[in-house]
């Protein structure tokens, strides 16, 4: 017998294969049992927890790729299932792993760890446990956000994480103001760009400024009225300068923040008056009808759509109500505050947003949806459409779409021949 060698539980290749094979099943919890044989839910849950324990252990692996793959696997699971009891027993271990990965990891690993921290707090909700997590991770996140030597992507992910985790843990008003000040110190540098001919605030930092601005705006929605008034006075006259930014995402973030500030200002003061209204509406109207040829068509379409709504909000105090469907329920987004909150959580939960709206007590509380709707298996079965019915529906829709397109093509052909 030769000398014993140190065997890693997973090699890099194994970790990536493990991630691919197990995480694909997390995307849609409803897909597990659809039109298939009966599944032993208890055994499935045990199997899932066994895999998740393995991923938690791998967050301490020597290989950076293995650690990152494990973090991504945990993110996929946390975004697509409610795992409160499982996480409750291991929250300190998870918090320590996230802290270590953010402190010592490289850019991609830091981004994955920050994303997992968001989902950890979403799972735990606004309780003492989340406060403990934020007390540990908050200072680390702030340090990375303010660290000019850290990668922009890591700082961006940490800024978003800082805003979301602080939003969930809202009991300490001092911590809320401190976090907002940290984010404020980042995005106010974008104001200086037009005045600074040396380009101190380069386009390289724009993604960070956008994330910091959106995270700050999210926290503003839970501030006391007096603080809201102070922030409006401080930023409402400066934000329009960002509408001239070359970056589309910055223009949109600034526009939506302006709409939200106007909404809050009018709620706190019925007689609110903005002095430069004519100049602002002129800028917004130009963006809502932008036809610059040097911009991509997709960007122009997105910009025009957003700024039509922003212009209506600022000029007419109007908001286009949107409806979100999840399971048998419906939620109406009827104001900018609700839209900002929904878009933030949708960004981190991805395809799991609908599932969490149905089952996550914290999110249901945020959107005032009440306790989760309990449906028995028989009711769920009657609500489901069979695969055959869905196939018939899709076939009919495809034929109708093809027919409509054919008519459009015929019209274009006729016009071409005429000319």
N, C-alpha and C positions, 0 to 999 in steps of 0.2 A: 504494500500500500504506500502510495505517495503521500506527500504532505497535504493536509486538508486545505482547501482554498475557500476564500470568502465568496459565498454565493448570494448574488442579489436576488430578491424575490421576483423582480421583473427586470428584464433588460429594457433599453429604450424602445426596441422594436415591439417587444411584448406589451409594453405600456400603451403604445399607439394602437396596436391591434385590439387590446382590451378596451380601450376607449371607444374605438369605432364599433366593436361588436356589442358593447353593453349600452352605450349612450344613444344609439339609434332608437332603442325601445323607449327612451324617456320622452321623446318628442310629443307623443299624443297618448295620454293615459287611456283614452277611450278605445284606442286601436288594439289593446291587448286582447279583448274578449269578443270583438265584434263578429257576429255570425260564425263563431268558432265553437269548439267543444268547451264544456265547463272547465274552469281553471280553479285550482286550489289556491284561494287568495292568501291564506296564511303561509303556505309554502313559498308562494311568489314573493311575499313580503320578506320572509326570512332570507330568501336567495338574494333579494335586492340589498338588504341590510348587510349581508355577508360581503357583497361586492363593495359596498360603500365603506365598510371597515377597512377593506384592502386599500381603497383609494386614499383614505385618511392616513394609513401607515405610509403610503408612497409619497405623501407630501413632505416626508422627512428623508427621502432617498438622496443619495449622493449626486445622482445625475439630474441636471437641470431640466432636461427634456422629460424625464420621468415625472418629476415634481409638477411641471406645467401640465402634462397630460392628466395627472391625477386631479389637479385643480379644475381643469376643464370638465372632467367627468363629474365631479361633485357639483359644479355649476349646472350642468345639464339635468342632474337629478333634482337639485333644489328648486330649479325653475319649473319643473314639470310635475312635481308631487309635493304633498304636504307631509313633512317628516318631523313634526314638532317633537314627539317623544324621543325619537332616535337622536335628534340634535341636542335636546335638553341634557341627555346623559353625557354628551361628548362636546359640549359647547366650549369648555376651557381648552380642551385638546385642539379643537378646530381654531379657536382664537389664537393660540400659541403658534400653530402652523402658519396661519395667515400672516401674523406679525413677523415671523422669521422670513417668510418668502418676500414680504414687502421690503424688509430691512436689507436682506442679503442677496435677493434675486436680481436678475437683469430685467430689462424693460418688459419683455413678454410675460415673464413670470410675475412681475409686479402687477401688471394689468389684470392677469387672471386672478391673482390673490385679492385685488381690490374688488373685482366683480363678485367673487365668492363672499367677501365681507358684506356687500350689499344684500345678497340673497340670504345670508345667515340672519341678518337683522329683520328682513322681510318675513322669514319663517318664524322667528321668535316673537315678533310684534313689539308693541310698546310696553315693555314690562321691566322689572329689575334686571332680568337676565340680559336684555339688550343694552341697558345702561352700563352693566359691567363690561360687555363687549366693547362698547364705545369708549369707555374710560381707558381701556387698554389700547385700542386701535386709533382713537382720535389724535393723540399727539404724534403718532408715527405717520399718519396720513398728512397732517399739517406740515410736518417736517419735509416730506417728499414734495408736496405742492409748492412750498417756498424755496426748495433747493434748485438753484439755477443750473447746477451740474447734472441733475437727474435728467433722464430722457423726457422729451415732451409728451410722449404717449403715456408714460408712467404717471407724470404729473397730472395729465388730463384725466386718467382713470381714477386717480386718488381724489381729485377735485370733485368728480361726480359722486364717488363713494362717500366722501365727507358730507356732501349736501344731503344725500339720501339717508344715511345713518343718523345724522343730526335731526332730520325731519321726523324719523321714527321715534327717536329718543328726545322728546320735547319738554321734559319736566324742568330742566335747569335753564332758566332764561339767560343766565350769565354765559353759559356754554353756547347757547344759540347765537347771542350777539358776538361772541368771540369767533365762532366759526364763520359767521357772515362777514366779519371784518377781514378774516384771512382770505376769503374768496374775493372780497371787494378789492383788496390790495393787488390781486392778480389782474382782474379785468379792467380796472381803471387805467392800466397802462395802455390799453387800446385807444383810450381817448386822446392820448398824447401823439398818436401817429400823425395826424394832420398838421399838428403844430411843430413837430420835430423833424427838421429837414435831414437830420442824420440817420433817420430810420431806426431809432432805438427799439421801437416795438415792431419787429419784422413780421412778415407773413408766416414765418416759421412758427411763431408763437400763437398764431390766430386760433388754432384748434384748442389750445389751452384756455385762451380768453373766452371762447364760446362756451366751453364746459363750465368754467368758473361763473360766468354770467347766468347760465341756466340753473346751476345749483343754487346760486344766491337768490334768484327769482323764486325758486321753489320754497326756500326758507322764509322769504318775505311774506308768503301767503299765510304763514302761521304766527306772524309777529303781532304784538299788541298794536292798537290803533295809533298811539302816539309815536311809536317807532316807525310805523308805516309812513306817517306824515313826514317824519324827518328824512327818511330815505327817498321819498318822492321829491321833496324839495332839493335834495342833494343831486339826484341823478336825472330827473325828467328833462332838464335843459341840456344835459351832456349826451344822453343816449342818441339823439338824432344825428350826431356826427358819425356814428357807426353805420348809418344807413348808406354812407358813401364808400364803405369798405369794398375792396376788390373781391373778398371771399363771400360767396353766396350764403354759406351757413351763418356767417356773422351778421349779414344783412337781415336774414330771417330771424335769428335769435334776438337782435335788437328790435325789430319790428314787433315781434310777439311780446317781448318784455314791455315795450311802450304801450301796447294794447292793454296788457294786464295792469300796468301802473295807472293808466287812465281809468280803468274799471274800479280799482281800489280807491283812487282819489275821489271819484264820484260817489262811492259808497260811504266814505268817511266824511265827505263835505258836499252837501247837495248844491251849494253855490260855487263849486270849484270852477276856476277860470284859468285857462292857459294863454299866456300873452302872445306867444308866437304860433298860434294855431294856423294861420293862413300859410305861413312858410312850411310848417310841418305837413299839412294836408297836401300842399303842392309837391313835396318830396315823395310822400306816400303814393300819390296819384301817378307820379312819374314811374315809380317802381311797379305799380299795379298795371301799367300799360307799356312797360319796357319792351322796346323792339330792337335793341342793339344787335347788329349782325355779328359782332365778335363774340357773343355769348352763345353757348350751346342751347339748342331748342328745348331740351329737357329742363335745363336750369331756368330758362325764361318762363316756361310753363309753370314750374313749381313756384317761382318767385311771384308771378302774376296772381296765382291762386291764393297764396298766403297774404299778399298785400292788399288784395281786394277785401279780404276779411278784416285786416288791420285797419284799413281806411274806414270801413263801415263802423268799426268799434270806436275809433277816435272821433269821427265826424257825426255819426248818427246814433251812437250808443247802442249799436245792434250787434248781436252774435248769432251766427248760423248754427242752430242746434243740430247736434249729431247724435245718432243712436248707436249704441254698442250692444250686440247680442251675445249672450253667453248661456248655453244650455237653454232652459225654458224662460230665462229672465231677460229683461231689457234695462239698459241704463241710458239716461239722456244726459249728454254733456252740453250744458246750456250757459256756460260762462268761461272766461279765460282762465280763471283760477283752477277750475275743474279740468279744463283741457291741458294745462301745464302739468298738473299732477298726474293725469292719466298717461300722457305722453312719456313722462319720466319713468314711470313704473313699467310701461310697455317696452321701453328701450332695454331695461335690464332683464325682464321676464321673457321677452320674445314671444314665442308661440305658446308659452305657458300662462300668458296673461289671463285668458278666458278661464282656465282651470282655477287659477288663484282667485279671480273675482267670484267664482262659485263657492270656493271652499275656505279661503283664507280669512279668518276673523278680522285680522288687522286691516286688510284692504277693504273689506266690506264695511268696516267702521269708518274708514277714511271717506268712502264714497256714499256713506249713509244708506247702505243696502239692507241693513238688519241682519239677523242671524242667517246662516246658510239654509237654503231650502232643501229639506230632506225629501227625497223621492224614493219610493220602493222600486224593486227590480221590475215589477209588472208595469208600472207607469213609464219607466225608462224604455221598456221594450216597445210599448205602444207608440212612443215618441220617435223611435228610430225608423229610418227609411231603410228597407232592405237593399242589398247590393243590386238586385235585378231592377228594382224601381229607380234607383239612382242611375243605373246604366241607361235606362229608357229616357230618363229626364235629360241626361247629358247628350244622348244621341239627338234628341229633338232640338235641344239648344244649339248643337253644332250645325245641324241642317239649316236652322233658321238664320244662324250667323253667316253661313256660307252663301245662302240665298240673298241676304241683304248686301253682302260684299259684292256678289256677282252683279247686282243691279247697279251699284256704284261704279264698278269697273266698266259696265256697258255705257253708262252716261259719259264717263271720261273718254271712252273710245269714240263715241259720237261727236263730242266736242272737238277732239283731235282731228277727225276726218273733215269736219266742217271748215276748220281753219286751214 
